[in-house]
Amino acid sequence: MERLLPLVTKETGYAVCRELEREANNDYVIRLLERLEDENPCVAEFISRLAIQHEDPVGLSTAAALVYRLLESQAEADRLREQIGPGK
C-alpha cells in the first residue's frame, strides 16, 4: 500500500528543530500558524478549535503546527530527492 503521508526521517526532524531554535520566543510557531491559515485554512481551523478546548492551548497549537511542519518539510525533501534521482 502506498504511503499517503511521508515518513519523517531523523535528518528532517533535526532540521525542523534547528529552524525552531533559530528564532526567539514563539516567533517561529506564530509565523508557521499564520502561514498555515493562508495555505491550509481547514487544518489551521482544526488546530484552533482543538486548542481552545485544551487546558494548554499554546502547547497544543505548537505541537500540532510542528507536526505539520515535519510532514511538510519531509515532503519537500522527498520531492527534491526524486528530482535529483537515485545515486546522485
Secondary structure as GFF3:
##gff-version 3
##sequence-region A 1 88
A	DSSP	alpha_helix	10	21	.	.	.	ID=ss1
A	DSSP	alpha_helix	27	39	.	.	.	ID=ss2
A	DSSP	alpha_helix	41	52	.	.	.	ID=ss3
A	DSSP	alpha_helix	57	84	.	.	.	ID=ss4
###
